[in-house]
Amino acid sequence: MNKLDLTKTDKIYYTAKTEPQIVYIEKAHYLSIVGKGDPSGEAFANNIQALYPTAYAIKFMCKALNNDFVVPKLEALWSFDEEKYNNVSIDEAPLKIPRSEWNYRIMIRMPDFVTKEQVETAIDIAIKKQIKLASTIEFYEMTEGKVIQILHIGPFANEPETLKQIQEFSKENNLQKNGMHHEIYLSDFRKTPPEKLRTILREPVK
């Protein structure tokens, strides 16, 4: 049985260079869960712990149908109240906006053959296993379209330096923000030393 690995079949989505570049991201769908607050806090960790068992329940359902796949990398969309924090650029946001004020949507991408009905079944399975937060999981669809992206290597605390490159690239090319800041965690940040973390930073633009 072949096992689909999206990181190998969708190179555009899962690879980035260490300098800003423009790419076009097509429609994809995800398991997702929304929240607010510090990504190093307990609530964020609990949301991740609800998302993964649900993703694996879907994987095992698909495997039984000869459609096995590798559970993809964790991702997140990040946003904040832009009226409250107006004129804060993307590179300044991590430094000027308290972590308690960040909104997030944690996501795990699903292969195109995964159906909404399978997701609902997997959520029910997770709930029956006493994973109560699974009830807040959504089947989420997104088309990012045109984005600026860059590969950030190193601690999350150093992201403003990399985001500044996106900001300067955007100004040079007269591009405007067109969606939420997107991060794809190529490394497992629970197990990887901070200096070795690899994260795709992505900004939708128009």
N, C-alpha and C positions, 0 to 999 in steps of 0.2 A: 504494500500500500504506500503510495506517495504521500508525503506530509508537506503541506503548503507552509512555506516560510516567507512571510511578506517582506522581511528585511532583505531577502534575496531576489524576490520577484518584482518588488517595487523600489528600485534603487533611488529613484528621484525623491521619494517620500522619506527614505531612511538614511540618506547620505547628505553631507554638507561639507563645504570647504571652510578653511580657517580665515577666509575673507568674505565679505558680503557678496551675495549673488542673488539674482532674480530667478525664481522658478515658478511653475504653475502647478498647483495642487488640485487634482480632480476630486469629485465627490467621494466621500468615504463614510462609513458608519461605525459606531462605537458603542461599547458599554460605557456609561458615564454616571458620575455622582457629583452633586454640587455641594459646596460648603463655603465657609468664610473663616479666615483666621490664619494664624501662624502655621506654615508648612512643617515646622518642627514640633508642632503641638500634638496632643493626644487625639484630637478630633480628626485631623488629617490622616494620621496613621490608622485610625479605626475605619475610615472610609476606604483606604487602600485594602485593608484586610477584609472588607465586605466585597470589594470589586473582584479580587483575584479568584476566590472560590466560585463565584458566579461565572467568570470567564472559563474556568476549568470544567465546570459542569457543561457548558456549551461545547467545549472541545471534545468531551467524552461522548456527548450526544452525536456530534458530527462524525467522530471516529467510528461509531457503531454503524453509520451510514456510508462508510468508506470515504469520508471527507475530512480526514484528520488534518490538523494544522498546529503550528507552533504558536503558543500564546504570545502575542506581540509585546513590544516595549510599553512601559507606562508613559503616559503623556498628561499634560495639563494645560488648560487655558486659564489665563490670569487677567483680572481686571480690577478696577477701583472706581469710586465715585468721581467722575471727571468734572462734575460741577463743583464739588467740594475741593478737589485738588486740581483746579484748572491751571493750565500753563506748566504742568510738570511733564518734562520730556521722558521718553522711555528709559534713557540711561540714568535719569535722576530719580525715577519712581522707586526703585528698591531702597534708596537711601533716605528719601524724604517722606515716604508714606509708611506709617506703622504697619507691621505685619498683621495686626488685628483687623486692619481695614481692607485686606486683600480678599477678593472673591475668587473662587477657583471652580473649575470643572475638571475633575480627574477623569481620565479616559483610557480605555484599552481598545484599540482598533479591532474590528471583526472582519473576517473575510466576507466578500460580497455574497457568498452563498448562505451565510447565516441569516435566518429570518427573525422577524419580530416575535413570532410565536415561540421560537426556540429560546429567545431571550427571556420571555415571560415564564416559560417552563423552568429555566435555570434559576430565575429569581425565586420562584416557589420552592425549588429544591433547597436553595440557600436559607430561605426563611425557616423551612422545616428543620434545618440543622442549627437553628437558634442564632442565625446571623441576622439580627433584627434590622440592621441598616440596609440589608439587601432590598428591603421594601422601597427604598428611595432611589434605587438604580433605574436609569432610563436607557432606552434605545435611542441614541442621538445620531443625527445625520448632519454632515457639514460639508460645504464646498468652499474651500479657502480661496481658490483662484490664484491671483498674482500675489506673491509674497517675496519679501527679502528674508534671507536666512543666512545663518553662519554657524559654524561648529565652535562651541565654547569648550575649552579644555581646562579643567581645574575646579576649584571650589565654587559653590554657588555665590559666596560672598564677593567673588571677583567678577561676577556677571556684568556689573555696570561698565567695566572697561570694554567688554565685548559689545554690549548694547550701544555704547558710544559710536562704535564703528558703523552699526546699522543706522543710527541717527544721522551721522555725517553722510553716509551713502544716500540716505533718503533725501536730504537737503540738496545734495549735488545733482540728483536726478529728478528734482521737483515732484517727489512722491508724497502722498498723504496717507495717514493711517486709515485702515479700512477693516478693522476687526480686532479681536482680542489677541494679546501676546500669547504665543504658543511655545511650549517647551516639550521636547521629546527626550526622554531620559534613556540614552543608549547604554548607560551603566546602571547597575543596581546600587543606588546611593545608600542602601542599608548595609552593603557589604564592601563597597569600593572606597579606598582611601581618597579623601577630597581632592588631592592633587592629580589624581588619575581619572576623575569623572569626565565623561564626554556627554555633552548636551547640545542638541540642536535647538537654537533660538530662532523663532520664526515670527515675522510681523507681516500680516496682510496689508497690502497697499493698493492705491489706485492712482 
